[in-house]
Amino acid sequence: MPSEGNNTRLVLEKAVELFKQAGLQKGQILLVTDSVNGDKALDAVKALDNYTLSILGVGTADGAPIALPEGGFLKDEQGTIVIPN
């Protein structure tokens, strides 16, 4: 996606728009996310028509350490491992 955020409705609308621009009347959408606001996304899901949606949930409610490419984990200024939630 071109920007950060978690606007599921907008993501689904953009996916359908891209399919239609490509001339595809059917398609499969794979949404990989750490959260979904079901109330706000419900209308967009209902409007998918011939496009199927699969959702892969990732992450935990408690967060997890951020692995660094060189090994180890991201730490703050005090040397404590950063755990985003």
PyMOL Python script that loads the backbone (N, CA, C, O; Angstrom):
from pymol import cmd

cmd.read_pdbstr("""\
ATOM      1  N   MET A   1       0.842  -1.177   0.000  1.00  0.00           N
ATOM      2  CA  MET A   1       0.000   0.000   0.000  1.00  0.00           C
ATOM      3  C   MET A   1       0.887   1.241   0.000  1.00  0.00           C
ATOM      4  O   MET A   1       2.005   1.218   0.514  1.00  0.00           O
ATOM      5  N   PRO A   2       0.389   2.293  -0.567  1.00  0.00           N
ATOM      6  CA  PRO A   2       1.210   3.501  -0.682  1.00  0.00           C
ATOM      7  C   PRO A   2       1.361   4.293   0.611  1.00  0.00           C
ATOM      8  O   PRO A   2       2.167   5.222   0.663  1.00  0.00           O
ATOM      9  N   SER A   3       0.617   3.957   1.646  1.00  0.00           N
ATOM     10  CA  SER A   3       0.737   4.707   2.901  1.00  0.00           C
ATOM     11  C   SER A   3       0.409   3.809   4.085  1.00  0.00           C
ATOM     12  O   SER A   3      -0.223   2.764   3.934  1.00  0.00           O
ATOM     13  N   GLU A   4       0.852   4.238   5.277  1.00  0.00           N
ATOM     14  CA  GLU A   4       0.565   3.486   6.488  1.00  0.00           C
ATOM     15  C   GLU A   4      -0.892   3.664   6.885  1.00  0.00           C
ATOM     16  O   GLU A   4      -1.551   4.613   6.459  1.00  0.00           O
ATOM     17  N   GLY A   5      -1.380   2.761   7.688  1.00  0.00           N
ATOM     18  CA  GLY A   5      -2.742   2.893   8.176  1.00  0.00           C
ATOM     19  C   GLY A   5      -3.453   1.569   8.212  1.00  0.00           C
ATOM     20  O   GLY A   5      -2.886   0.531   7.874  1.00  0.00           O
ATOM     21  N   ASN A   6      -4.708   1.615   8.629  1.00  0.00           N
ATOM     22  CA  ASN A   6      -5.489   0.377   8.717  1.00  0.00           C
ATOM     23  C   ASN A   6      -6.936   0.614   8.304  1.00  0.00           C
ATOM     24  O   ASN A   6      -7.865   0.175   8.983  1.00  0.00           O
ATOM     25  N   ASN A   7      -7.118   1.305   7.195  1.00  0.00           N
ATOM     26  CA  ASN A   7      -8.453   1.587   6.683  1.00  0.00           C
ATOM     27  C   ASN A   7      -8.861   0.447   5.752  1.00  0.00           C
ATOM     28  O   ASN A   7      -8.655   0.515   4.540  1.00  0.00           O
ATOM     29  N   THR A   8      -9.440  -0.597   6.333  1.00  0.00           N
ATOM     30  CA  THR A   8      -9.795  -1.794   5.569  1.00  0.00           C
ATOM     31  C   THR A   8     -10.765  -1.478   4.443  1.00  0.00           C
ATOM     32  O   THR A   8     -10.622  -2.006   3.340  1.00  0.00           O
ATOM     33  N   ARG A   9     -11.738  -0.634   4.702  1.00  0.00           N
ATOM     34  CA  ARG A   9     -12.714  -0.266   3.672  1.00  0.00           C
ATOM     35  C   ARG A   9     -12.001   0.323   2.454  1.00  0.00           C
ATOM     36  O   ARG A   9     -12.280  -0.071   1.321  1.00  0.00           O
ATOM     37  N   LEU A  10     -11.089   1.257   2.682  1.00  0.00           N
ATOM     38  CA  LEU A  10     -10.365   1.896   1.585  1.00  0.00           C
ATOM     39  C   LEU A  10      -9.497   0.896   0.830  1.00  0.00           C
ATOM     40  O   LEU A  10      -9.401   0.959  -0.395  1.00  0.00           O
ATOM     41  N   VAL A  11      -8.868  -0.018   1.548  1.00  0.00           N
ATOM     42  CA  VAL A  11      -8.030  -1.045   0.918  1.00  0.00           C
ATOM     43  C   VAL A  11      -8.861  -1.926  -0.008  1.00  0.00           C
ATOM     44  O   VAL A  11      -8.451  -2.210  -1.133  1.00  0.00           O
ATOM     45  N   LEU A  12     -10.023  -2.356   0.463  1.00  0.00           N
ATOM     46  CA  LEU A  12     -10.871  -3.225  -0.359  1.00  0.00           C
ATOM     47  C   LEU A  12     -11.396  -2.482  -1.582  1.00  0.00           C
ATOM     48  O   LEU A  12     -11.437  -3.038  -2.680  1.00  0.00           O
ATOM     49  N   GLU A  13     -11.793  -1.239  -1.397  1.00  0.00           N
ATOM     50  CA  GLU A  13     -12.259  -0.442  -2.540  1.00  0.00           C
ATOM     51  C   GLU A  13     -11.137  -0.266  -3.565  1.00  0.00           C
ATOM     52  O   GLU A  13     -11.384  -0.333  -4.769  1.00  0.00           O
ATOM     53  N   LYS A  14      -9.909  -0.044  -3.097  1.00  0.00           N
ATOM     54  CA  LYS A  14      -8.765   0.120  -4.005  1.00  0.00           C
ATOM     55  C   LYS A  14      -8.477  -1.187  -4.743  1.00  0.00           C
ATOM     56  O   LYS A  14      -8.173  -1.169  -5.936  1.00  0.00           O
ATOM     57  N   ALA A  15      -8.569  -2.304  -4.053  1.00  0.00           N
ATOM     58  CA  ALA A  15      -8.333  -3.597  -4.691  1.00  0.00           C
ATOM     59  C   ALA A  15      -9.325  -3.835  -5.820  1.00  0.00           C
ATOM     60  O   ALA A  15      -8.937  -4.260  -6.908  1.00  0.00           O
ATOM     61  N   VAL A  16     -10.600  -3.565  -5.572  1.00  0.00           N
ATOM     62  CA  VAL A  16     -11.632  -3.731  -6.603  1.00  0.00           C
ATOM     63  C   VAL A  16     -11.366  -2.777  -7.767  1.00  0.00           C
ATOM     64  O   VAL A  16     -11.491  -3.164  -8.929  1.00  0.00           O
ATOM     65  N   GLU A  17     -11.004  -1.544  -7.460  1.00  0.00           N
ATOM     66  CA  GLU A  17     -10.697  -0.561  -8.502  1.00  0.00           C
ATOM     67  C   GLU A  17      -9.555  -1.057  -9.402  1.00  0.00           C
ATOM     68  O   GLU A  17      -9.625  -0.925 -10.624  1.00  0.00           O
ATOM     69  N   LEU A  18      -8.505  -1.626  -8.795  1.00  0.00           N
ATOM     70  CA  LEU A  18      -7.367  -2.132  -9.577  1.00  0.00           C
ATOM     71  C   LEU A  18      -7.773  -3.318 -10.443  1.00  0.00           C
ATOM     72  O   LEU A  18      -7.338  -3.423 -11.590  1.00  0.00           O
ATOM     73  N   PHE A  19      -8.599  -4.213  -9.908  1.00  0.00           N
ATOM     74  CA  PHE A  19      -9.098  -5.325 -10.718  1.00  0.00           C
ATOM     75  C   PHE A  19      -9.871  -4.805 -11.927  1.00  0.00           C
ATOM     76  O   PHE A  19      -9.662  -5.263 -13.050  1.00  0.00           O
ATOM     77  N   LYS A  20     -10.754  -3.858 -11.693  1.00  0.00           N
ATOM     78  CA  LYS A  20     -11.571  -3.324 -12.779  1.00  0.00           C
ATOM     79  C   LYS A  20     -10.724  -2.587 -13.813  1.00  0.00           C
ATOM     80  O   LYS A  20     -10.996  -2.677 -15.010  1.00  0.00           O
ATOM     81  N   GLN A  21      -9.700  -1.860 -13.366  1.00  0.00           N
ATOM     82  CA  GLN A  21      -8.795  -1.182 -14.296  1.00  0.00           C
ATOM     83  C   GLN A  21      -8.079  -2.185 -15.188  1.00  0.00           C
ATOM     84  O   GLN A  21      -7.773  -1.897 -16.345  1.00  0.00           O
ATOM     85  N   ALA A  22      -7.816  -3.367 -14.637  1.00  0.00           N
ATOM     86  CA  ALA A  22      -7.146  -4.418 -15.398  1.00  0.00           C
ATOM     87  C   ALA A  22      -8.121  -5.207 -16.264  1.00  0.00           C
ATOM     88  O   ALA A  22      -7.711  -6.102 -17.004  1.00  0.00           O
ATOM     89  N   GLY A  23      -9.409  -4.882 -16.175  1.00  0.00           N
ATOM     90  CA  GLY A  23     -10.414  -5.577 -16.965  1.00  0.00           C
ATOM     91  C   GLY A  23     -10.811  -6.924 -16.393  1.00  0.00           C
ATOM     92  O   GLY A  23     -11.365  -7.758 -17.109  1.00  0.00           O
ATOM     93  N   LEU A  24     -10.540  -7.149 -15.127  1.00  0.00           N
ATOM     94  CA  LEU A  24     -10.854  -8.428 -14.495  1.00  0.00           C
ATOM     95  C   LEU A  24     -12.179  -8.328 -13.755  1.00  0.00           C
ATOM     96  O   LEU A  24     -12.355  -7.470 -12.889  1.00  0.00           O
ATOM     97  N   GLN A  25     -13.096  -9.200 -14.098  1.00  0.00           N
ATOM     98  CA  GLN A  25     -14.410  -9.201 -13.462  1.00  0.00           C
ATOM     99  C   GLN A  25     -14.469 -10.122 -12.246  1.00  0.00           C
ATOM    100  O   GLN A  25     -15.434 -10.095 -11.481  1.00  0.00           O
ATOM    101  N   LYS A  26     -13.426 -10.938 -12.075  1.00  0.00           N
ATOM    102  CA  LYS A  26     -13.299 -11.832 -10.929  1.00  0.00           C
ATOM    103  C   LYS A  26     -11.896 -11.672 -10.377  1.00  0.00           C
ATOM    104  O   LYS A  26     -10.976 -11.271 -11.090  1.00  0.00           O
ATOM    105  N   GLY A  27     -11.740 -11.989  -9.102  1.00  0.00           N
ATOM    106  CA  GLY A  27     -10.404 -11.929  -8.520  1.00  0.00           C
ATOM    107  C   GLY A  27     -10.422 -12.350  -7.072  1.00  0.00           C
ATOM    108  O   GLY A  27     -11.479 -12.455  -6.449  1.00  0.00           O
ATOM    109  N   GLN A  28      -9.239 -12.588  -6.547  1.00  0.00           N
ATOM    110  CA  GLN A  28      -9.083 -12.978  -5.157  1.00  0.00           C
ATOM    111  C   GLN A  28      -8.240 -11.931  -4.449  1.00  0.00           C
ATOM    112  O   GLN A  28      -7.167 -11.560  -4.926  1.00  0.00           O
ATOM    113  N   ILE A  29      -8.724 -11.460  -3.316  1.00  0.00           N
ATOM    114  CA  ILE A  29      -8.026 -10.462  -2.517  1.00  0.00           C
ATOM    115  C   ILE A  29      -7.521 -11.149  -1.257  1.00  0.00           C
ATOM    116  O   ILE A  29      -8.286 -11.809  -0.555  1.00  0.00           O
ATOM    117  N   LEU A  30      -6.227 -10.993  -0.972  1.00  0.00           N
ATOM    118  CA  LEU A  30      -5.649 -11.498   0.261  1.00  0.00           C
ATOM    119  C   LEU A  30      -5.270 -10.290   1.103  1.00  0.00           C
ATOM    120  O   LEU A  30      -4.380  -9.523   0.735  1.00  0.00           O
ATOM    121  N   LEU A  31      -5.940 -10.126   2.221  1.00  0.00           N
ATOM    122  CA  LEU A  31      -5.677  -9.028   3.139  1.00  0.00           C
ATOM    123  C   LEU A  31      -4.837  -9.562   4.293  1.00  0.00           C
ATOM    124  O   LEU A  31      -5.298 -10.399   5.070  1.00  0.00           O
ATOM    125  N   VAL A  32      -3.595  -9.073   4.403  1.00  0.00           N
ATOM    126  CA  VAL A  32      -2.703  -9.445   5.491  1.00  0.00           C
ATOM    127  C   VAL A  32      -2.683  -8.265   6.452  1.00  0.00           C
ATOM    128  O   VAL A  32      -2.255  -7.171   6.084  1.00  0.00           O
ATOM    129  N   THR A  33      -3.145  -8.481   7.683  1.00  0.00           N
ATOM    130  CA  THR A  33      -3.318  -7.363   8.599  1.00  0.00           C
ATOM    131  C   THR A  33      -3.169  -7.792  10.051  1.00  0.00           C
ATOM    132  O   THR A  33      -3.252  -8.973  10.388  1.00  0.00           O
ATOM    133  N   ASP A  34      -2.944  -6.791  10.897  1.00  0.00           N
ATOM    134  CA  ASP A  34      -2.899  -7.069  12.334  1.00  0.00           C
ATOM    135  C   ASP A  34      -4.183  -6.637  13.034  1.00  0.00           C
ATOM    136  O   ASP A  34      -4.356  -6.872  14.230  1.00  0.00           O
ATOM    137  N   SER A  35      -5.083  -6.002  12.280  1.00  0.00           N
ATOM    138  CA  SER A  35      -6.384  -5.638  12.853  1.00  0.00           C
ATOM    139  C   SER A  35      -7.346  -5.218  11.748  1.00  0.00           C
ATOM    140  O   SER A  35      -6.934  -4.759  10.683  1.00  0.00           O
ATOM    141  N   VAL A  36      -8.630  -5.385  12.025  1.00  0.00           N
ATOM    142  CA  VAL A  36      -9.679  -4.972  11.091  1.00  0.00           C
ATOM    143  C   VAL A  36     -10.809  -4.370  11.914  1.00  0.00           C
ATOM    144  O   VAL A  36     -11.247  -4.951  12.906  1.00  0.00           O
ATOM    145  N   ASN A  37     -11.272  -3.209  11.494  1.00  0.00           N
ATOM    146  CA  ASN A  37     -12.461  -2.629  12.107  1.00  0.00           C
ATOM    147  C   ASN A  37     -13.649  -3.138  11.310  1.00  0.00           C
ATOM    148  O   ASN A  37     -14.011  -2.567  10.281  1.00  0.00           O
ATOM    149  N   GLY A  38     -14.252  -4.217  11.793  1.00  0.00           N
ATOM    150  CA  GLY A  38     -15.328  -4.883  11.062  1.00  0.00           C
ATOM    151  C   GLY A  38     -16.518  -3.996  10.761  1.00  0.00           C
ATOM    152  O   GLY A  38     -17.106  -4.093   9.685  1.00  0.00           O
ATOM    153  N   ASP A  39     -16.882  -3.128  11.701  1.00  0.00           N
ATOM    154  CA  ASP A  39     -18.041  -2.255  11.485  1.00  0.00           C
ATOM    155  C   ASP A  39     -17.838  -1.335  10.296  1.00  0.00           C
ATOM    156  O   ASP A  39     -18.747  -1.159   9.485  1.00  0.00           O
ATOM    157  N   LYS A  40     -16.652  -0.746  10.185  1.00  0.00           N
ATOM    158  CA  LYS A  40     -16.375   0.193   9.095  1.00  0.00           C
ATOM    159  C   LYS A  40     -16.143  -0.520   7.769  1.00  0.00           C
ATOM    160  O   LYS A  40     -16.379   0.060   6.709  1.00  0.00           O
ATOM    161  N   ALA A  41     -15.685  -1.767   7.811  1.00  0.00           N
ATOM    162  CA  ALA A  41     -15.361  -2.495   6.585  1.00  0.00           C
ATOM    163  C   ALA A  41     -16.520  -3.315   6.039  1.00  0.00           C
ATOM    164  O   ALA A  41     -16.465  -3.767   4.896  1.00  0.00           O
ATOM    165  N   LEU A  42     -17.555  -3.513   6.824  1.00  0.00           N
ATOM    166  CA  LEU A  42     -18.631  -4.432   6.447  1.00  0.00           C
ATOM    167  C   LEU A  42     -19.284  -4.070   5.113  1.00  0.00           C
ATOM    168  O   LEU A  42     -19.516  -4.959   4.294  1.00  0.00           O
ATOM    169  N   ASP A  43     -19.583  -2.803   4.871  1.00  0.00           N
ATOM    170  CA  ASP A  43     -20.201  -2.407   3.604  1.00  0.00           C
ATOM    171  C   ASP A  43     -19.292  -2.707   2.421  1.00  0.00           C
ATOM    172  O   ASP A  43     -19.760  -3.145   1.370  1.00  0.00           O
ATOM    173  N   ALA A  44     -17.986  -2.471   2.588  1.00  0.00           N
ATOM    174  CA  ALA A  44     -17.031  -2.750   1.505  1.00  0.00           C
ATOM    175  C   ALA A  44     -16.948  -4.249   1.234  1.00  0.00           C
ATOM    176  O   ALA A  44     -16.818  -4.658   0.080  1.00  0.00           O
ATOM    177  N   VAL A  45     -17.020  -5.064   2.267  1.00  0.00           N
ATOM    178  CA  VAL A  45     -16.993  -6.521   2.087  1.00  0.00           C
ATOM    179  C   VAL A  45     -18.242  -6.978   1.345  1.00  0.00           C
ATOM    180  O   VAL A  45     -18.157  -7.818   0.449  1.00  0.00           O
ATOM    181  N   LYS A  46     -19.385  -6.442   1.702  1.00  0.00           N
ATOM    182  CA  LYS A  46     -20.639  -6.809   1.029  1.00  0.00           C
ATOM    183  C   LYS A  46     -20.651  -6.398  -0.435  1.00  0.00           C
ATOM    184  O   LYS A  46     -21.344  -7.014  -1.244  1.00  0.00           O
ATOM    185  N   ALA A  47     -19.887  -5.360  -0.787  1.00  0.00           N
ATOM    186  CA  ALA A  47     -19.871  -4.849  -2.160  1.00  0.00           C
ATOM    187  C   ALA A  47     -18.826  -5.536  -3.046  1.00  0.00           C
ATOM    188  O   ALA A  47     -18.614  -5.100  -4.178  1.00  0.00           O
ATOM    189  N   LEU A  48     -18.179  -6.581  -2.571  1.00  0.00           N
ATOM    190  CA  LEU A  48     -17.112  -7.219  -3.341  1.00  0.00           C
ATOM    191  C   LEU A  48     -17.619  -7.982  -4.565  1.00  0.00           C
ATOM    192  O   LEU A  48     -16.832  -8.244  -5.474  1.00  0.00           O
ATOM    193  N   ASP A  49     -18.875  -8.341  -4.622  1.00  0.00           N
ATOM    194  CA  ASP A  49     -19.464  -9.041  -5.766  1.00  0.00           C
ATOM    195  C   ASP A  49     -18.671 -10.295  -6.121  1.00  0.00           C
ATOM    196  O   ASP A  49     -18.638 -11.245  -5.339  1.00  0.00           O
ATOM    197  N   ASN A  50     -18.023 -10.308  -7.306  1.00  0.00           N
ATOM    198  CA  ASN A  50     -17.313 -11.490  -7.795  1.00  0.00           C
ATOM    199  C   ASN A  50     -15.879 -11.579  -7.303  1.00  0.00           C
ATOM    200  O   ASN A  50     -15.120 -12.422  -7.780  1.00  0.00           O
ATOM    201  N   TYR A  51     -15.495 -10.742  -6.373  1.00  0.00           N
ATOM    202  CA  TYR A  51     -14.142 -10.762  -5.836  1.00  0.00           C
ATOM    203  C   TYR A  51     -14.192 -11.433  -4.458  1.00  0.00           C
ATOM    204  O   TYR A  51     -14.960 -11.028  -3.586  1.00  0.00           O
ATOM    205  N   THR A  52     -13.370 -12.451  -4.282  1.00  0.00           N
ATOM    206  CA  THR A  52     -13.358 -13.159  -3.005  1.00  0.00           C
ATOM    207  C   THR A  52     -12.305 -12.558  -2.079  1.00  0.00           C
ATOM    208  O   THR A  52     -11.284 -12.042  -2.533  1.00  0.00           O
ATOM    209  N   LEU A  53     -12.564 -12.631  -0.797  1.00  0.00           N
ATOM    210  CA  LEU A  53     -11.678 -12.042   0.208  1.00  0.00           C
ATOM    211  C   LEU A  53     -11.220 -13.111   1.181  1.00  0.00           C
ATOM    212  O   LEU A  53     -12.033 -13.847   1.740  1.00  0.00           O
ATOM    213  N   SER A  54      -9.911 -13.192   1.380  1.00  0.00           N
ATOM    214  CA  SER A  54      -9.317 -14.021   2.424  1.00  0.00           C
ATOM    215  C   SER A  54      -8.530 -13.078   3.322  1.00  0.00           C
ATOM    216  O   SER A  54      -7.878 -12.150   2.845  1.00  0.00           O
ATOM    217  N   ILE A  55      -8.596 -13.325   4.628  1.00  0.00           N
ATOM    218  CA  ILE A  55      -7.895 -12.471   5.582  1.00  0.00           C
ATOM    219  C   ILE A  55      -6.909 -13.318   6.370  1.00  0.00           C
ATOM    220  O   ILE A  55      -7.270 -14.347   6.941  1.00  0.00           O
ATOM    221  N   LEU A  56      -5.664 -12.872   6.393  1.00  0.00           N
ATOM    222  CA  LEU A  56      -4.623 -13.516   7.181  1.00  0.00           C
ATOM    223  C   LEU A  56      -4.259 -12.572   8.312  1.00  0.00           C
ATOM    224  O   LEU A  56      -3.658 -11.522   8.085  1.00  0.00           O
ATOM    225  N   GLY A  57      -4.626 -12.946   9.532  1.00  0.00           N
ATOM    226  CA  GLY A  57      -4.317 -12.125  10.699  1.00  0.00           C
ATOM    227  C   GLY A  57      -2.921 -12.436  11.207  1.00  0.00           C
ATOM    228  O   GLY A  57      -2.553 -13.602  11.345  1.00  0.00           O
ATOM    229  N   VAL A  58      -2.145 -11.401  11.485  1.00  0.00           N
ATOM    230  CA  VAL A  58      -0.784 -11.577  11.985  1.00  0.00           C
ATOM    231  C   VAL A  58      -0.593 -10.757  13.258  1.00  0.00           C
ATOM    232  O   VAL A  58      -1.298  -9.772  13.481  1.00  0.00           O
ATOM    233  N   GLY A  59       0.352 -11.163  14.081  1.00  0.00           N
ATOM    234  CA  GLY A  59       0.665 -10.407  15.279  1.00  0.00           C
ATOM    235  C   GLY A  59      -0.083 -10.939  16.488  1.00  0.00           C
ATOM    236  O   GLY A  59      -0.821 -11.922  16.418  1.00  0.00           O
ATOM    237  N   THR A  60       0.138 -10.252  17.596  1.00  0.00           N
ATOM    238  CA  THR A  60      -0.528 -10.605  18.843  1.00  0.00           C
ATOM    239  C   THR A  60      -1.034  -9.340  19.512  1.00  0.00           C
ATOM    240  O   THR A  60      -0.555  -8.244  19.218  1.00  0.00           O
ATOM    241  N   ALA A  61      -1.981  -9.483  20.392  1.00  0.00           N
ATOM    242  CA  ALA A  61      -2.486  -8.329  21.137  1.00  0.00           C
ATOM    243  C   ALA A  61      -1.419  -7.769  22.072  1.00  0.00           C
ATOM    244  O   ALA A  61      -1.449  -6.586  22.410  1.00  0.00           O
ATOM    245  N   ASP A  62      -0.475  -8.613  22.491  1.00  0.00           N
ATOM    246  CA  ASP A  62       0.582  -8.185  23.404  1.00  0.00           C
ATOM    247  C   ASP A  62       1.797  -7.608  22.692  1.00  0.00           C
ATOM    248  O   ASP A  62       2.680  -7.047  23.341  1.00  0.00           O
ATOM    249  N   GLY A  63       1.860  -7.735  21.361  1.00  0.00           N
ATOM    250  CA  GLY A  63       3.033  -7.267  20.622  1.00  0.00           C
ATOM    251  C   GLY A  63       4.162  -8.284  20.689  1.00  0.00           C
ATOM    252  O   GLY A  63       4.039  -9.327  21.331  1.00  0.00           O
ATOM    253  N   ALA A  64       5.265  -7.966  20.018  1.00  0.00           N
ATOM    254  CA  ALA A  64       6.425  -8.852  19.988  1.00  0.00           C
ATOM    255  C   ALA A  64       7.657  -8.015  19.675  1.00  0.00           C
ATOM    256  O   ALA A  64       7.540  -6.940  19.087  1.00  0.00           O
ATOM    257  N   PRO A  65       8.840  -8.495  20.060  1.00  0.00           N
ATOM    258  CA  PRO A  65      10.061  -7.738  19.778  1.00  0.00           C
ATOM    259  C   PRO A  65      10.296  -7.597  18.280  1.00  0.00           C
ATOM    260  O   PRO A  65       9.865  -8.439  17.493  1.00  0.00           O
ATOM    261  N   ILE A  66      10.977  -6.535  17.897  1.00  0.00           N
ATOM    262  CA  ILE A  66      11.300  -6.274  16.490  1.00  0.00           C
ATOM    263  C   ILE A  66      12.697  -6.811  16.217  1.00  0.00           C
ATOM    264  O   ILE A  66      13.680  -6.295  16.747  1.00  0.00           O
ATOM    265  N   ALA A  67      12.784  -7.850  15.387  1.00  0.00           N
ATOM    266  CA  ALA A  67      14.078  -8.454  15.051  1.00  0.00           C
ATOM    267  C   ALA A  67      14.861  -7.528  14.126  1.00  0.00           C
ATOM    268  O   ALA A  67      14.297  -6.912  13.221  1.00  0.00           O
ATOM    269  N   LEU A  68      16.162  -7.439  14.364  1.00  0.00           N
ATOM    270  CA  LEU A  68      17.041  -6.637  13.517  1.00  0.00           C
ATOM    271  C   LEU A  68      17.725  -7.542  12.495  1.00  0.00           C
ATOM    272  O   LEU A  68      17.992  -8.706  12.793  1.00  0.00           O
ATOM    273  N   PRO A  69      18.015  -7.031  11.289  1.00  0.00           N
ATOM    274  CA  PRO A  69      18.632  -7.856  10.247  1.00  0.00           C
ATOM    275  C   PRO A  69      19.970  -8.460  10.676  1.00  0.00           C
ATOM    276  O   PRO A  69      20.315  -9.569  10.268  1.00  0.00           O
ATOM    277  N   GLU A  70      20.714  -7.733  11.493  1.00  0.00           N
ATOM    278  CA  GLU A  70      22.029  -8.217  11.929  1.00  0.00           C
ATOM    279  C   GLU A  70      21.956  -9.126  13.159  1.00  0.00           C
ATOM    280  O   GLU A  70      22.981  -9.558  13.684  1.00  0.00           O
ATOM    281  N   GLY A  71      20.749  -9.404  13.603  1.00  0.00           N
ATOM    282  CA  GLY A  71      20.540 -10.242  14.782  1.00  0.00           C
ATOM    283  C   GLY A  71      20.165  -9.396  15.988  1.00  0.00           C
ATOM    284  O   GLY A  71      20.441  -8.196  16.023  1.00  0.00           O
ATOM    285  N   GLY A  72      19.549 -10.007  16.955  1.00  0.00           N
ATOM    286  CA  GLY A  72      19.112  -9.286  18.136  1.00  0.00           C
ATOM    287  C   GLY A  72      17.813  -8.554  17.884  1.00  0.00           C
ATOM    288  O   GLY A  72      17.146  -8.761  16.870  1.00  0.00           O
ATOM    289  N   PHE A  73      17.462  -7.683  18.837  1.00  0.00           N
ATOM    290  CA  PHE A  73      16.190  -6.971  18.754  1.00  0.00           C
ATOM    291  C   PHE A  73      16.392  -5.473  18.938  1.00  0.00           C
ATOM    292  O   PHE A  73      17.374  -5.028  19.532  1.00  0.00           O
ATOM    293  N   LEU A  74      15.441  -4.708  18.414  1.00  0.00           N
ATOM    294  CA  LEU A  74      15.460  -3.256  18.546  1.00  0.00           C
ATOM    295  C   LEU A  74      15.317  -2.883  20.015  1.00  0.00           C
ATOM    296  O   LEU A  74      14.479  -3.430  20.732  1.00  0.00           O
ATOM    297  N   LYS A  75      16.169  -1.921  20.460  1.00  0.00           N
ATOM    298  CA  LYS A  75      16.136  -1.476  21.858  1.00  0.00           C
ATOM    299  C   LYS A  75      15.975   0.031  21.912  1.00  0.00           C
ATOM    300  O   LYS A  75      16.368   0.741  20.986  1.00  0.00           O
ATOM    301  N   ASP A  76      15.396   0.515  22.998  1.00  0.00           N
ATOM    302  CA  ASP A  76      15.245   1.965  23.185  1.00  0.00           C
ATOM    303  C   ASP A  76      16.531   2.540  23.784  1.00  0.00           C
ATOM    304  O   ASP A  76      17.523   1.827  23.930  1.00  0.00           O
ATOM    305  N   GLU A  77      16.511   3.837  24.131  1.00  0.00           N
ATOM    306  CA  GLU A  77      17.693   4.519  24.649  1.00  0.00           C
ATOM    307  C   GLU A  77      18.205   3.922  25.955  1.00  0.00           C
ATOM    308  O   GLU A  77      19.392   4.037  26.263  1.00  0.00           O
ATOM    309  N   GLN A  78      17.326   3.286  26.726  1.00  0.00           N
ATOM    310  CA  GLN A  78      17.725   2.684  27.996  1.00  0.00           C
ATOM    311  C   GLN A  78      18.198   1.237  27.839  1.00  0.00           C
ATOM    312  O   GLN A  78      18.582   0.598  28.818  1.00  0.00           O
ATOM    313  N   GLY A  79      18.170   0.727  26.621  1.00  0.00           N
ATOM    314  CA  GLY A  79      18.602  -0.646  26.369  1.00  0.00           C
ATOM    315  C   GLY A  79      17.521  -1.690  26.543  1.00  0.00           C
ATOM    316  O   GLY A  79      17.799  -2.889  26.531  1.00  0.00           O
ATOM    317  N   THR A  80      16.283  -1.235  26.706  1.00  0.00           N
ATOM    318  CA  THR A  80      15.154  -2.154  26.861  1.00  0.00           C
ATOM    319  C   THR A  80      14.630  -2.550  25.476  1.00  0.00           C
ATOM    320  O   THR A  80      14.497  -1.702  24.593  1.00  0.00           O
ATOM    321  N   ILE A  81      14.338  -3.817  25.295  1.00  0.00           N
ATOM    322  CA  ILE A  81      13.798  -4.296  24.019  1.00  0.00           C
ATOM    323  C   ILE A  81      12.437  -3.642  23.780  1.00  0.00           C
ATOM    324  O   ILE A  81      11.573  -3.636  24.657  1.00  0.00           O
ATOM    325  N   VAL A  82      12.266  -3.094  22.583  1.00  0.00           N
ATOM    326  CA  VAL A  82      11.020  -2.420  22.199  1.00  0.00           C
ATOM    327  C   VAL A  82       9.987  -3.466  21.795  1.00  0.00           C
ATOM    328  O   VAL A  82      10.260  -4.331  20.963  1.00  0.00           O
ATOM    329  N   ILE A  83       8.804  -3.380  22.389  1.00  0.00           N
ATOM    330  CA  ILE A  83       7.701  -4.285  22.033  1.00  0.00           C
ATOM    331  C   ILE A  83       6.487  -3.412  21.672  1.00  0.00           C
ATOM    332  O   ILE A  83       5.795  -2.919  22.562  1.00  0.00           O
ATOM    333  N   PRO A  84       6.230  -3.222  20.370  1.00  0.00           N
ATOM    334  CA  PRO A  84       5.056  -2.419  19.962  1.00  0.00           C
ATOM    335  C   PRO A  84       3.770  -3.193  20.193  1.00  0.00           C
ATOM    336  O   PRO A  84       3.758  -4.424  20.158  1.00  0.00           O
ATOM    337  N   ASN A  85       2.691  -2.464  20.429  1.00  0.00           N
ATOM    338  CA  ASN A  85       1.384  -3.127  20.542  1.00  0.00           C
ATOM    339  C   ASN A  85       0.402  -2.463  19.645  1.00  0.00           C
ATOM    340  O   ASN A  85      -0.759  -2.870  19.591  1.00  0.00           O
TER     341      ASN A  85
END
""", "prot")
cmd.dss("prot")
cmd.show_as("cartoon", "prot")
cmd.util.cbc("prot")
cmd.orient("prot")
